[in-house]
Amino acid sequence: MEEDFEFDSPEEQKFSVDRYEEMLRNEDQYFFDTKAFESIIDYYISKNDPIKALQVIDYAIAQHPFETLFIIKKAQLLTSTHQFELALEALTKAEFLEPSEADIYLIKGTIFSTLSEHELAEENFMKSLELSENPDEVYYQIANLYQIQGFYLKAIENLKMCLNINKDNQEALYEIAFCYDVLGKHEESVQFYLQYIDSDPYSFAAWYNLGNAYHKLEQFAAAIDAYDYAILIKDNFSSAYFNKGNALVNLDRYNEAIEVYKQTFEYEPPTADTYCAIGECYEKLEKMDEARKYYKKAVKLDSNQSDAWFGIGVTLDFEERYFESLHFYKKALEIDDENPDYWFAIADARYKLKQYDQSIEAYGKVVELNPTDVEAWLDYSSLLYEQSHLQEAIDVISEAIKCNPDDALLYYRMVAYLFAAGKYNDALNFLDLALNIDPEKNYILFEYLPQLQGNQVIIDIIKKYTNNK
């Protein structure tokens, strides 16, 4: 006879597991009631051993063939191991035995959602919703289905329904933030979390997501306040410390940011991202030795941390150690060769090393990757001009204007190049265009070509625009 246990403690679970494993060793057949089997199954699931858990379920079904619970657990495990056909077969059997069990349709919906059978998934979720006594998880899964299809407003509606039933559902709180973020509705996100906090002021997750929404709106002081409340409620909330550090950086409060980043180390092991963030703060403070120390810590933890390799290069560049900086810029580029900032730094370093052809090539890559980088276009064309490639400089600025038609700096630079090329009528036409966009920036023309200050035609045209403003 099996002893009469309540299977709700670790000791009692261990007794059941030991007895089950003894049965296997003895190649015998012991009887277990449903609670004992459930406890054994949960034990192997907690050990992340689905194969043994499924083996227990098969024993359980053999002894309790009409117990739907075991068939549903089998379907859940088969689903988690992507054995969807077998899972659906098990659910068909469970549905025959107990057609009013909501979990059957919830699992079916999850499977069909994974298989991109969206209509079947929704149909099963809705059936589960009708039958479920605790439908918050169903609403959550429906929201996931809508997210997969890109219906983010519908997803938000269902996530809110989930939270109305279970306000402690942390996943739903974070998913709402994600949906608002994808939609770019950061103001609505702020309003939602403010209302949520009114009903649950001690929700650290709500304060954290509120902080993130303020951050996206570039309301950094408000974001810091929200992160502080999240930390007050949960003092080991390392993500809140990290994001607070980011907000402080955006306010140029680098010393404070460093201290906040370092506080994360009290609650979780240091990460490459945090070391890199600290390094960037020291870099902004022009404490290059400290910056380099933290960038090196970052790459030691994660050799694929491209920003840290780049940061080391920046610190060396600041110290005019251009050849060394180039080495580290190239290390960053090996990891992320589509990053225009890395190419820009390489172009600049090669220019300083008088490697002009390679610098020109790198600038070409910068503007290919980021055609809205006006500074890169200007430096690119300037280098060509310095190397007596005047027509190429004109062609580059012409392309830059196509990509940035409203930037006056490009037009003024074109005026300078056209005058240098002796194309005076074209130059005056571009001068008109530049003055139409921003007459106050006309000084840029003379900074680049001071000799034009004595050109009376240019002076008269500029006066016409500036006197009318």
N, C-alpha and C positions, 0 to 999 in steps of 0.2 A: 504493500500500500504506500502511495506517495504521501509524505507528511503534509499536513494542512497549513500552508503558508499563505501570507499576503505578499504578493509579488510586487513590492513597491519600495524596496530598499536594496542598496548594493550587496549586502550580505545574502539576501534572499535570491537576488539575481545570480550571484556567484554559485550558490548552491545548485540552482537549475542548470547553469552552464556546465558546471563540473559533472553533474549527473548525466547530462546529454553527452558530453565528451567521453565519459566512462562507457556509456552505451555504445558509442562508435568503436572504442577500443575493444570492447568485448564482443563486437559484432552481434549485438543482441537487439531486442526491441523492448523499450520501456514505454510506459504510458505517461503522457504529460497532459494536464488540462490546458485549456486555451490561454489562461493567464501565464502559465509557465512558458508555453511556446512563444507567446508574444514577448516576454521578457528576454528569452534567449535570442530571438530575432533582433530585438533592439540592441542587444549587446554586440552582436556582430556588425550591425549597421554602424554603431558608435565606433567600432574598430576599423571602419572603412573596408570591410571585407564582404562585398556583396555576394561572392560565390558561396561562402559558408552560410550567409543569411538565406540565400535561395535554397540551399540544401536543407536547412531547418524548415523552411516553409513547405517544402515537398513532404517532409515527415509530418508536419502539422496537418496538411491537407489530407494525407493518407489516413490520419487518425480522426480528423474532424472534417469530413468531405463537404459538409453543408455550412461551414463557417466562412461567410463571405469575407471577413476581415483578412484572412490569410491570402485569399485570392487577390484582394486589392493590394496587399503588401507586396505580393509577387509582381503584380503589374507595375507598382511604383519602382521596384528594384530593376525590373527589366527595362523600364523607361529610362532610369538613371544610367543604365549601361547601353542605351541606344538600341535595344532589341525591341523595336517598336511593333513588329508583326506579332511576336510572341506575347507582348504586353496587351495588344488589342484582342488576341485570342482569349487571354485570361479575363479581360474585362467583359467580353461577351458572355463567358460562363458566369461571372459575378452578377451581370445584369439579369440573367435568367433566374438566378437564385433570389436576388433582392433588387428588383427594378427601381425601388424608391431610394436607393442609397446614392446620395449626392456626390460622394467622392469618385464613384465610377465615371461620371460624366465630366468631372473636373479633370481627372487624369486623361480621359479621352481627348478633351479639349486641348490639354497641354501637348499631347502627342501630335494631334492634327496641326496645331500651331507650329510645332517644330518642323513638321513636314510641309509647311506652307500651304496646307489645306485650310484656308482662312474661313471659308463658309462653314465647313464641318466643325471647325474649332469653335466658332461663335455659337453654332447650334447647340453643341454639347455644353458650353459654358452657361448658356441661357437655361438649359434644362437643369443643370446643377444649381443654378441660382434659385430656381423655383422650389427645389427640394431641400436646400441647405438650411440648417438652423443657425449656422454662423457663416454668413455669406461674405465676410470681408475678404477672405482669401480668393473667392471667386471673382469679386470685383477687381482685385489686384491682377489676376490672370487675364481678365478681359482687357484691362488697361494695357498690359504687356502686348496682347494681341493687336490692339489698336496702334501701339507704338511701332510694332514691326511693320505695319501697313502705312505708317506715316500720318495717322489720324491723331495728332497730338492733343487737340482740343477734346475729342472724345475720351482719350486716355485720361486727361485731367479730370473730366467728369466722373469717371469710374474710380479714380484714385481718391477723389473727395468722398465718394460713397463709401469706399473702404475705410477711410479715416473717421467718417461719421459713426461707423459701427465699432471700430477699434482704433482709437486715437493713438495707441502705442505702437502702431505698425510703422517702424522706422523706415523700412524699405519704401513704403508708399510716400512718406515725407520726402525722401531723397528723389524718388522718381518724378514727383510733381516739379521739383526744382529743375530736373533735367528737361522735362517737357517745356516748361516756360523758357528755359535757356535756348532750346532748339528753335522755338518760335520767336525768340528775341523779345519776349514780353516780360522784361525785367521789372517794370513798374507793377504789373499785375502780380508778379511773384512776390514783391515786397508786400503788397496789400494782403495777399493770401496768408503769408507767414505772420504778419501783424495781427490779423484776425485769429489765426490759430493760437498765437501766443496769448491773446486775450482769454481764450478758453483753457489754455494749458501753459501758464507762464514758466513752468519748470522743465519745459522740453528743451534740452540742450541741442537736439537735432534741429528744432525749429529755429532757435536763435542762430545756429551755425548756418543754416540755409538762408536765413534772412541776411546774415553778413555777406554771404556769397552774392546774393542778389544786389545788395548795395554796392559791392565791389564791381560787379558788371556795369553798374550805372556810374562808376567812377566817383561814388560818394564814399570816399575812403574813411573819413572820420566816423560816419554812421556805421560803416562796416566794422571798424575797430570796436565801437561800442557793443555791437551785436556779438562779436567774437568774445568780448570780455564777459558778457552774460553767459555765453555757452561754457566758458572756462570756469566761471563762478559756480555753475551748476555741476559741471563735471571737470574737476581740476586736472585730470590726466588726459584731457582731450587733445592729443598731439596735433591733429589736423587743424583744430581751431587756432592753436599757437602758430602753426606754420602759415596759415592764411592771414592771420593778424600780422605776421612778419611781412608778408607780401604787401599788405595794405600800407604799413609803415614805410616800406620802400617807395611806394607810389607817392608818398608825401615827403620824400627825401629825408626821412627820419632814420638814417642808416644805423646810427649807434643803438637806438632803441630796437630796431629790427634785429640786429645781431643778438641782443640779449634775449629777445623772444624766440628766435630760431634755436638758440642754445637751450632754452627751456624744454624743447621737445625731447632732448636727450635724457631728461629725467623720466620720461614715460615710454620711450621706445628707443631701440638702438639707432644710432646715427645712420642717415641715408645719404647717398651720393647727392640727391637733390638738395638736401638741407645744407650739406657742406658747400655745394656750389652756390647756393643762395647767400650764404655767409661770405663766401669769397667775393661775390659781386658787390656786397655792401662795403667790404674793405677796399675793393677796387674804386668804388665811387668816392670813398674817403681818401683816395690816393695813398693808401697804406699798402703798397704793392707787395711787400714781403709777407704780410699777414694774408693778403688775398691769395698769393701764390701758394702759401701753406695750405689753405683750405681747398683750393682747387686740386692740389696734389692729393689731399685726403679723399676728395671725391673720386678721382680716377683710380685711386688704389682700391676703393670699394667697388667701383664699376668702371671698367676700362672702356665701356661704350658711352660714357657720359661726355658727349661731344662738346657741350657748352663749357665743361670744365677744362678740356684741352684748349679750347678757344680762349678761355679766361687766362690761362697761363700765358698764352701768346700775347694777349692784351697787356698783361703786366710787364712783359719783356719789351714790348713795343714802347710802352711809356718810358722805359729806361734806355730807349734808343738802341736796344739790342735786337736789331731788325732781323739779322740772319737767324738768330735763335728763335725769335717770335714766329718766323716763317715756318720753321719746323713744326711748331705746335699747331699753327693754323692748318697745316697740311694733315696733321693727325686728326683734327676735328673734321676736316673735309673727307677723309677716308671713311668716316662713320656716316656723315650726312652731306653728300656731294651736291644736294639740291638746295643748300642753305645760302641765300644771297649775301647774308652778313659775312659768312666765312670767305666767300669769293671777294667781297669788297675789301676785307682786311688783307687778303693775299695780294690783291691788286695794289693796295697802298704800300705794303711791305716791299713788294718787288720794285715799285717806283722809287722808294727810299734807297733801295739797293742798286738803283740805276739799271735794273733789268727791264728796260722799257717795253720791249716786244712782248715779254711774258705778262707785264702789267696790262698792256692793251688787251691781250687775250683774256685776262681775268676780268677786266671791266666789261668786256663783251658778254661774259657769262653772267655777271651781276644783272645787267639790264635785260638779258634774256629771261632770267628767273624772276626779276622784279621790275617790270617796265615802268612802274610808278615812282621809282626812286630817283627823284630829280637830281639830288646831289651826285649820285653815281653817273648819271648822264653828263652832268657838267664836268666832273673830274675826268671822265672818259674822253670827252671832246677836247678838254684842255690839254691832256697829254698828247693827243693827236696833233693839236695846234703847235705845241712846244716842239714836237718832232718833225715839224714842217709838212705835216699831212693835212694841209688846210682844207682841201675838198672833202677829205674823209671826215674832218671835224664838222664841216657844214652838213654832211649827210647824216652824221650821228645826231646832231641837234634837230635836224628835220624829222628824224624818226622819233626823237624824244618828244617833240611837239605833237606828233600824231597820237602818242600815248598819253600826253598830259596837256591837252589843248588850252587849259585855263591857267597855266603857270607862267607868270610874267617873266620870271628869271630866265627861262629858256628863250623867250623872244628877244630879250635884251642881249643875251649871249649870241644869238644868231645875228643881231645887228652888228656886233663887234666883228664876227668872223666875215660877214659879207663886206664890211668896210675894208677889212684886211685883204680881202680878195679883189678889191676894186669894183665890186658890184654895188654901186652907190644907190641906184634906183631901188633895187631889191632891198637893200639895207634900210632905206627910208620907209618902204612899205611895212617892213617888220617893226620898225620903230613906232609907226602908227598903231600897229596891233598891240605892241607891248604897253604903250601909253594908254590905250583903251582899257586894258586889263587892270593895270596898276601904275598910274603916273608917278606915285610917290617913290617908286623903286628905281627911278631913272639914274640915280647915283651909281647903281651897279654897273652900268655901261662904262662910266668913267673910271671906276675902280679897275676894270679889266683892261681898258684901253685909254689911259690918261690923256693921250694925244688928241682924243676926240673933243676934249674940253675947249679947244680952240676952233672947233668947227661951228661957224655961225648958223649954218642951216639947221644943224641938230639943235643948237641952243634955242633957236626961234620956234622950232616944232615943239620942243619940250615946254617952253613958256606958254604956248597956245593951250596946252592941256592943263598945266598946273595952275595957270591963272583963271581957268574956267571952273576949277574945283573949289 
